[in-house]
Amino acid sequence: MTNSLSAFSLLEAREGCELCLVGGMYRRRTAAFVGPTAEDALRALGIDTAFIGANGILDGDVSTSNMEEGRIQQLAFSKADSRYLIADSSKIGKRDFYTFCRRRGTALK
């Protein structure tokens, strides 16, 4: 399951890969679907593992540049059994506009 058109396009031709593309308002800058329709679709799904990208990691807070994308990331993190944050070292010590995860205990792996 993804709200990223780019991730979907990379995986669509892969044999044996079942994909679910969450719809909603298309955000061209990041090629992602966001908004209430995407959030409602995500709420109805069970999520075993979430891989979420971040623009900033500062004092245990994880942030991104857009509130609508952050809401999707926050929802996916809250529903997932296992959570993996994807970020390179340049994101550490930085904060962006919208905080979608605050570290509490072992929330991040």
C-alpha positions as a Markdown table, in Angstrom:
| # | Residue | x | y | z |
|---|---|---|---|---|
| 1 | Met | 0.0 | 0.0 | 0.0 |
| 2 | Thr | 1.3 | 3.4 | -0.9 |
| 3 | Asn | 0.2 | 7.0 | -1.5 |
| 4 | Ser | 3.3 | 7.6 | -3.6 |
| 5 | Leu | 2.8 | 7.4 | -7.4 |
| 6 | Ser | 6.6 | 7.1 | -7.8 |
| 7 | Ala | 6.8 | 4.0 | -5.5 |
| 8 | Phe | 3.8 | 2.5 | -7.3 |
| 9 | Ser | 5.5 | 3.0 | -10.7 |
| 10 | Leu | 8.7 | 1.4 | -9.5 |
| 11 | Leu | 6.9 | -1.7 | -8.3 |
| 12 | Glu | 4.0 | -2.2 | -10.7 |
| 13 | Ala | 5.9 | -4.5 | -13.2 |
| 14 | Arg | 7.3 | -6.7 | -10.4 |
| 15 | Glu | 6.0 | -10.3 | -10.6 |
| 16 | Gly | 4.1 | -11.4 | -7.5 |
| 17 | Cys | 3.9 | -8.0 | -6.0 |
| 18 | Glu | 0.4 | -6.9 | -5.0 |
| 19 | Leu | 0.0 | -3.2 | -4.8 |
| 20 | Cys | -2.6 | -0.8 | -3.5 |
| 21 | Leu | -2.4 | 2.8 | -4.5 |
| 22 | Val | -4.3 | 5.1 | -2.1 |
| 23 | Gly | -6.1 | 7.9 | -3.9 |
| 24 | Gly | -6.9 | 11.4 | -2.9 |
| 25 | Met | -5.7 | 14.9 | -3.9 |
| 26 | Tyr | -2.5 | 14.6 | -6.0 |
| 27 | Arg | 0.4 | 16.6 | -4.8 |
| 28 | Arg | 2.6 | 17.1 | -7.9 |
| 29 | Arg | 5.7 | 18.3 | -6.0 |
| 30 | Thr | 6.1 | 14.9 | -4.3 |
| 31 | Ala | 4.0 | 12.7 | -6.6 |
| 32 | Ala | 1.9 | 11.7 | -3.6 |
| 33 | Phe | -1.8 | 11.5 | -2.8 |
| 34 | Val | -3.0 | 13.3 | 0.3 |
| 35 | Gly | -6.1 | 14.7 | 1.9 |
| 36 | Pro | -9.3 | 13.3 | 3.5 |
| 37 | Thr | -9.8 | 10.6 | 0.8 |
| 38 | Ala | -6.3 | 9.2 | 1.2 |
| 39 | Glu | -6.7 | 9.4 | 5.0 |
| 40 | Asp | -10.0 | 7.6 | 5.0 |
| 41 | Ala | -8.6 | 4.8 | 2.8 |
| 42 | Leu | -5.6 | 4.4 | 5.1 |
| 43 | Arg | -7.8 | 4.2 | 8.2 |
| 44 | Ala | -9.6 | 1.2 | 6.8 |
| 45 | Leu | -6.4 | -0.8 | 6.2 |
| 46 | Gly | -4.3 | -3.0 | 8.5 |
| 47 | Ile | -0.7 | -2.1 | 8.2 |
| 48 | Asp | 2.0 | -4.6 | 9.2 |
| 49 | Thr | 5.0 | -2.4 | 8.4 |
| 50 | Ala | 5.4 | 1.2 | 7.5 |
| 51 | Phe | 8.4 | 2.8 | 5.8 |
| 52 | Ile | 8.2 | 6.6 | 6.2 |
| 53 | Gly | 10.5 | 9.3 | 4.9 |
| 54 | Ala | 11.4 | 12.4 | 6.8 |
| 55 | Asn | 12.8 | 15.8 | 6.1 |
| 56 | Gly | 14.0 | 16.5 | 9.7 |
| 57 | Ile | 14.8 | 14.7 | 12.9 |
| 58 | Leu | 15.4 | 17.0 | 15.9 |
| 59 | Asp | 15.2 | 16.1 | 19.6 |
| 60 | Gly | 13.1 | 13.0 | 18.9 |
| 61 | Asp | 10.6 | 14.9 | 16.7 |
| 62 | Val | 10.3 | 13.8 | 13.1 |
| 63 | Ser | 9.1 | 16.4 | 10.6 |
| 64 | Thr | 8.2 | 16.9 | 6.9 |
| 65 | Ser | 7.6 | 20.0 | 4.8 |
| 66 | Asn | 3.8 | 19.6 | 4.1 |
| 67 | Met | 1.0 | 19.3 | 6.6 |
| 68 | Glu | -1.2 | 17.1 | 4.4 |
| 69 | Glu | 1.7 | 14.6 | 3.8 |
| 70 | Gly | 2.6 | 14.7 | 7.5 |
| 71 | Arg | -1.0 | 13.7 | 8.4 |
| 72 | Ile | -0.7 | 10.7 | 6.1 |
| 73 | Gln | 2.7 | 9.8 | 7.6 |
| 74 | Gln | 1.3 | 10.2 | 11.2 |
| 75 | Leu | -1.6 | 8.0 | 10.4 |
| 76 | Ala | 0.5 | 5.3 | 8.8 |
| 77 | Phe | 2.9 | 5.3 | 11.8 |
| 78 | Ser | 0.1 | 5.1 | 14.3 |
| 79 | Lys | -1.5 | 2.1 | 12.6 |
| 80 | Ala | 1.6 | 0.1 | 11.7 |
| 81 | Asp | 2.8 | -2.8 | 13.8 |
| 82 | Ser | 6.4 | -2.1 | 12.8 |
| 83 | Arg | 7.7 | 1.3 | 11.9 |
| 84 | Tyr | 10.8 | 2.3 | 10.0 |
| 85 | Leu | 12.0 | 5.9 | 9.5 |
| 86 | Ile | 13.8 | 6.5 | 6.2 |
| 87 | Ala | 16.2 | 9.5 | 6.3 |
| 88 | Asp | 19.8 | 10.2 | 5.5 |
| 89 | Ser | 22.3 | 11.9 | 7.9 |
| 90 | Ser | 21.6 | 15.3 | 6.5 |
| 91 | Lys | 18.1 | 15.3 | 8.1 |
| 92 | Ile | 19.5 | 14.8 | 11.7 |
| 93 | Gly | 19.5 | 18.0 | 13.7 |
| 94 | Lys | 17.0 | 19.6 | 11.3 |
| 95 | Arg | 13.4 | 20.5 | 11.8 |
| 96 | Asp | 10.8 | 21.1 | 9.0 |
| 97 | Phe | 7.4 | 22.6 | 9.0 |
| 98 | Tyr | 5.1 | 19.8 | 10.3 |
| 99 | Thr | 6.0 | 17.3 | 13.0 |
| 100 | Phe | 4.3 | 14.0 | 12.4 |
| 101 | Cys | 6.0 | 11.9 | 15.0 |
| 102 | Arg | 7.2 | 12.6 | 18.5 |
| 103 | Arg | 9.4 | 9.9 | 20.0 |
| 104 | Arg | 7.8 | 8.3 | 23.0 |
| 105 | Gly | 9.6 | 5.2 | 24.3 |
| 106 | Thr | 10.4 | 2.9 | 21.3 |
| 107 | Ala | 8.1 | 4.5 | 18.7 |
| 108 | Leu | 10.9 | 4.6 | 16.1 |
| 109 | Lys | 13.1 | 1.7 | 15.1 |
